[in-house]
Amino acid sequence: MRSDEVTAVGDLAGEAAMGIADQVRDVHRAVALRVLAALDAAAGLHGAVAPVRIVHDAVAESSYAAARRLSGAIVRGAATIGALTCSPGAAPLAAGPRGRAMLGALGGAWGDRLAARGSALDTPLALLVDDRRGVTGHLAVFVHGLGETELSWRRHARLHPPYGERLGARGITPVYVRYNSGRAIDAAGEALAGALDAAVARWPRPVDEISLIGHSLGGLVARAACHRARDQGWVGRVRRTVCLGSPLGGAPLARAAASAERALSLLPETRPFAAPLRVRSAGIRDLAEPLAVPFLAHADHYFVSASVTRDPEALAGRLLGDLLVLRHSAWGQRTRRERVRFDPAHYRHLGATTHLELLNHPAVAALLERWLTVEHPALAAARAPTPAPA
């Protein structure tokens, strides 16, 4: 780690330590106020407890303020000492897979705050091109999900070749998106749109096709990028989008977190316990509601959902999905009874496949090879020979 990264970790940890002190203080305050009010009412002497409350509040506030400052100072001081021990040429966290995983997790949890502060732990959006087979005019853009990194697409690579390698053998150039998954979906989509516009403009050969493959939150970011790129040339080259377990209709866990925050905020005694939920990232908050942007009219759209059961048609799989994303949400339906919007052949529900296994699964790889290599009608029409004049 670089010294600025150690300092940034210390800032986050110090803030968390002070937040714990604030939480204890707020619980103490709420309970004490209720007890003192009850004693005052029971005695029948309204206002008689006021002097006791004044003394209590003064002592409690000064004690908790000191505890807050001390806890934050200890954590940040330790980080400062640690930063001094870093060598000037230390490799950044992003240089190694474990560091990338740490940055991805931090970004998913608090990415919007890291970006707003210009933190050394922020992950600016970047496009990483796998050009080992040379570049082609067909780009497959992989957008990872919440708390993940571009390396997540190599999950179980020893068992199954990653999607990018298999598509590369079919003449499609893989492009991996590295980004801060905790930012608001619209903001991440806008950044991706700008990066793709610049990349297509300087691509060493004409770009004929773009396929967007998103896992979980990544599918929403890809759709937001298309919506943001209405006036950019690259979006007209998008022929296919593939959503792998993307909560197009919202994620139940994100909704549960929002409901828990509202419920805990109702009472003064429980309100402090809502504080940790209030600091969840904008990316997590956005998962609670469906993404209200239209599908591209000129592209084909494909959807894959996972299931906790081995039977693809089992009721539990249809209702629960992979426990993180319900099947109807992954298919872009508002309810389970709503009809699908596109050709039924564009939908797949995989049994006994977890949410994360969609990042590298043989069945998904076969689907991608089939879906991304079929001649798109718009391209077929463009390539058709012009009839000779009579």
QUICOR-V874141 format. One record per backbone hydrogen bond with DSSP energy under -0.5 kcal/mol. NH is the residue of the N-H (numbers start at 1). CO is the residue of the C=O. E is the energy in kcal/mol with one decimal. If there is no record, write none. Layout:
# QUICOR-V874141
nh:NH co:CO e:E
nh:NH co:CO e:E
This chain:
# QUICOR-V874141
nh:6 co:2 e:-2.1
nh:7 co:3 e:-2.3
nh:8 co:4 e:-2.0
nh:9 co:5 e:-2.4
nh:10 co:6 e:-2.3
nh:11 co:7 e:-2.2
nh:12 co:8 e:-2.0
nh:13 co:9 e:-2.8
nh:14 co:10 e:-3.0
nh:15 co:11 e:-2.3
nh:16 co:12 e:-2.2
nh:17 co:13 e:-2.5
nh:18 co:14 e:-2.4
nh:19 co:15 e:-2.0
nh:20 co:16 e:-1.9
nh:21 co:17 e:-1.7
nh:22 co:18 e:-2.4
nh:23 co:19 e:-2.3
nh:24 co:20 e:-2.4
nh:25 co:21 e:-2.3
nh:26 co:22 e:-2.6
nh:27 co:23 e:-2.1
nh:28 co:24 e:-2.5
nh:29 co:25 e:-2.8
nh:30 co:26 e:-2.4
nh:31 co:27 e:-2.5
nh:32 co:28 e:-2.7
nh:33 co:29 e:-2.5
nh:34 co:30 e:-1.8
nh:35 co:31 e:-2.5
nh:36 co:32 e:-2.9
nh:37 co:33 e:-2.3
nh:38 co:34 e:-2.2
nh:39 co:35 e:-2.4
nh:40 co:36 e:-2.3
nh:41 co:37 e:-2.3
nh:42 co:38 e:-2.6
nh:43 co:39 e:-2.0
nh:44 co:40 e:-0.7
nh:44 co:41 e:-0.6
nh:45 co:40 e:-1.1
nh:46 co:44 e:-0.6
nh:48 co:45 e:-2.6
nh:50 co:47 e:-1.1
nh:53 co:49 e:-2.5
nh:54 co:50 e:-2.4
nh:55 co:51 e:-2.2
nh:56 co:52 e:-2.8
nh:57 co:53 e:-3.0
nh:58 co:54 e:-2.1
nh:59 co:55 e:-2.4
nh:60 co:56 e:-3.0
nh:61 co:57 e:-2.8
nh:62 co:58 e:-1.9
nh:63 co:59 e:-2.1
nh:64 co:60 e:-2.8
nh:65 co:61 e:-2.4
nh:66 co:62 e:-1.9
nh:67 co:63 e:-2.4
nh:68 co:64 e:-2.6
nh:69 co:65 e:-2.3
nh:70 co:66 e:-2.6
nh:71 co:67 e:-2.5
nh:72 co:68 e:-2.1
nh:73 co:69 e:-2.4
nh:74 co:70 e:-2.5
nh:75 co:71 e:-1.9
nh:76 co:72 e:-2.6
nh:77 co:73 e:-2.5
nh:78 co:74 e:-2.2
nh:79 co:75 e:-1.9
nh:80 co:76 e:-2.3
nh:81 co:77 e:-2.2
nh:82 co:78 e:-2.3
nh:83 co:79 e:-2.5
nh:84 co:80 e:-1.5
nh:85 co:81 e:-0.8
nh:85 co:82 e:-0.7
nh:86 co:83 e:-1.1
nh:90 co:87 e:-1.9
nh:95 co:92 e:-1.7
nh:96 co:93 e:-1.4
nh:100 co:96 e:-2.6
nh:101 co:97 e:-2.3
nh:102 co:98 e:-2.2
nh:103 co:99 e:-2.6
nh:104 co:100 e:-2.6
nh:105 co:101 e:-2.3
nh:106 co:102 e:-2.6
nh:107 co:103 e:-2.6
nh:108 co:104 e:-2.3
nh:109 co:105 e:-1.8
nh:110 co:106 e:-3.0
nh:111 co:107 e:-2.1
nh:112 co:182 e:-0.7
nh:113 co:110 e:-0.5
nh:114 co:110 e:-2.1
nh:115 co:111 e:-2.5
nh:116 co:112 e:-2.1
nh:117 co:113 e:-1.8
nh:118 co:114 e:-0.7
nh:118 co:115 e:-0.8
nh:119 co:114 e:-2.5
nh:122 co:119 e:-1.6
nh:124 co:122 e:-0.6
nh:126 co:178 e:-2.5
nh:128 co:126 e:-0.5
nh:128 co:176 e:-3.2
nh:129 co:127 e:-0.6
nh:130 co:174 e:-2.4
nh:131 co:129 e:-1.1
nh:134 co:131 e:-1.8
nh:139 co:137 e:-0.5
nh:139 co:209 e:-2.4
nh:140 co:173 e:-2.6
nh:141 co:139 e:-0.6
nh:141 co:211 e:-3.2
nh:142 co:140 e:-0.6
nh:142 co:175 e:-3.0
nh:143 co:141 e:-0.5
nh:143 co:213 e:-2.9
nh:144 co:142 e:-0.6
nh:144 co:177 e:-0.6
nh:148 co:145 e:-1.7
nh:152 co:149 e:-1.7
nh:153 co:150 e:-0.9
nh:154 co:151 e:-1.9
nh:155 co:152 e:-1.6
nh:157 co:154 e:-1.8
nh:159 co:156 e:-1.3
nh:160 co:156 e:-2.5
nh:166 co:162 e:-1.9
nh:167 co:163 e:-2.8
nh:168 co:164 e:-2.5
nh:169 co:165 e:-1.5
nh:170 co:167 e:-1.2
nh:171 co:168 e:-1.5
nh:172 co:167 e:-2.0
nh:173 co:138 e:-2.7
nh:174 co:172 e:-0.6
nh:175 co:140 e:-2.8
nh:176 co:128 e:-3.2
nh:177 co:142 e:-2.6
nh:178 co:126 e:-3.0
nh:178 co:176 e:-0.5
nh:179 co:177 e:-0.5
nh:180 co:123 e:-0.5
nh:181 co:179 e:-0.9
nh:183 co:180 e:-1.2
nh:188 co:184 e:-2.6
nh:189 co:185 e:-2.6
nh:190 co:186 e:-2.2
nh:191 co:187 e:-2.1
nh:192 co:188 e:-2.2
nh:193 co:189 e:-2.5
nh:194 co:190 e:-2.1
nh:195 co:191 e:-2.1
nh:196 co:192 e:-2.6
nh:197 co:193 e:-2.2
nh:198 co:194 e:-2.1
nh:199 co:195 e:-2.3
nh:200 co:196 e:-2.7
nh:201 co:197 e:-1.6
nh:202 co:198 e:-1.4
nh:203 co:200 e:-0.8
nh:208 co:137 e:-2.0
nh:208 co:206 e:-0.7
nh:209 co:137 e:-2.3
nh:210 co:237 e:-2.0
nh:211 co:139 e:-3.3
nh:212 co:240 e:-2.4
nh:213 co:141 e:-3.2
nh:213 co:211 e:-0.5
nh:214 co:212 e:-0.5
nh:214 co:242 e:-2.7
nh:215 co:143 e:-2.3
nh:216 co:214 e:-0.5
nh:216 co:244 e:-2.5
nh:218 co:215 e:-2.6
nh:219 co:216 e:-1.4
nh:220 co:216 e:-0.8
nh:220 co:217 e:-0.6
nh:221 co:217 e:-2.2
nh:222 co:218 e:-2.4
nh:223 co:219 e:-1.8
nh:224 co:220 e:-2.5
nh:225 co:221 e:-2.3
nh:226 co:222 e:-1.9
nh:227 co:223 e:-2.0
nh:228 co:224 e:-2.4
nh:229 co:225 e:-1.3
nh:230 co:227 e:-0.8
nh:232 co:229 e:-1.9
nh:235 co:232 e:-0.8
nh:236 co:233 e:-1.0
nh:237 co:234 e:-1.9
nh:238 co:235 e:-1.1
nh:239 co:210 e:-2.1
nh:239 co:237 e:-0.6
nh:240 co:210 e:-1.2
nh:241 co:300 e:-2.0
nh:242 co:212 e:-3.1
nh:243 co:302 e:-2.4
nh:244 co:214 e:-3.1
nh:244 co:242 e:-0.6
nh:245 co:243 e:-0.8
nh:245 co:304 e:-3.0
nh:248 co:246 e:-2.4
nh:248 co:329 e:-0.9
nh:250 co:247 e:-1.9
nh:251 co:287 e:-3.1
nh:255 co:251 e:-2.0
nh:256 co:252 e:-2.6
nh:257 co:253 e:-2.2
nh:258 co:254 e:-1.9
nh:259 co:255 e:-2.5
nh:260 co:256 e:-2.7
nh:261 co:257 e:-2.2
nh:262 co:258 e:-2.0
nh:263 co:259 e:-2.7
nh:264 co:260 e:-2.7
nh:265 co:261 e:-1.2
nh:266 co:263 e:-1.4
nh:271 co:267 e:-1.9
nh:272 co:268 e:-0.6
nh:273 co:270 e:-1.3
nh:274 co:271 e:-1.6
nh:275 co:272 e:-1.1
nh:278 co:274 e:-1.8
nh:279 co:275 e:-1.0
nh:280 co:277 e:-1.3
nh:281 co:109 e:-1.2
nh:282 co:182 e:-0.7
nh:283 co:182 e:-2.1
nh:285 co:281 e:-2.1
nh:286 co:282 e:-2.5
nh:287 co:283 e:-0.7
nh:287 co:284 e:-0.9
nh:288 co:285 e:-1.6
nh:289 co:286 e:-0.9
nh:291 co:248 e:-0.9
nh:292 co:290 e:-0.7
nh:293 co:291 e:-1.5
nh:299 co:296 e:-0.8
nh:300 co:239 e:-3.1
nh:302 co:241 e:-2.8
nh:303 co:346 e:-2.8
nh:304 co:243 e:-2.5
nh:305 co:348 e:-2.5
nh:307 co:350 e:-0.9
nh:307 co:353 e:-0.7
nh:308 co:321 e:-1.4
nh:312 co:310 e:-0.7
nh:314 co:311 e:-1.9
nh:318 co:314 e:-1.9
nh:319 co:315 e:-2.3
nh:320 co:316 e:-3.2
nh:321 co:317 e:-1.7
nh:322 co:325 e:-1.4
nh:323 co:320 e:-2.0
nh:330 co:326 e:-2.3
nh:331 co:327 e:-1.5
nh:332 co:329 e:-1.4
nh:333 co:328 e:-3.1
nh:338 co:335 e:-0.8
nh:346 co:343 e:-2.7
nh:347 co:344 e:-1.6
nh:348 co:303 e:-1.9
nh:350 co:305 e:-2.8
nh:352 co:309 e:-4.3
nh:353 co:307 e:-1.7
nh:353 co:350 e:-0.6
nh:358 co:354 e:-0.7
nh:358 co:355 e:-0.8
nh:359 co:356 e:-1.9
nh:360 co:357 e:-1.3
nh:365 co:361 e:-2.7
nh:366 co:362 e:-2.2
nh:367 co:363 e:-1.9
nh:368 co:364 e:-2.8
nh:369 co:365 e:-2.4
nh:370 co:366 e:-1.9
nh:371 co:367 e:-3.4
nh:372 co:368 e:-2.7
nh:373 co:369 e:-0.7
nh:374 co:370 e:-0.7
nh:380 co:376 e:-2.7
nh:381 co:377 e:-2.4
nh:382 co:378 e:-1.8
nh:383 co:379 e:-2.3
nh:384 co:380 e:-0.8
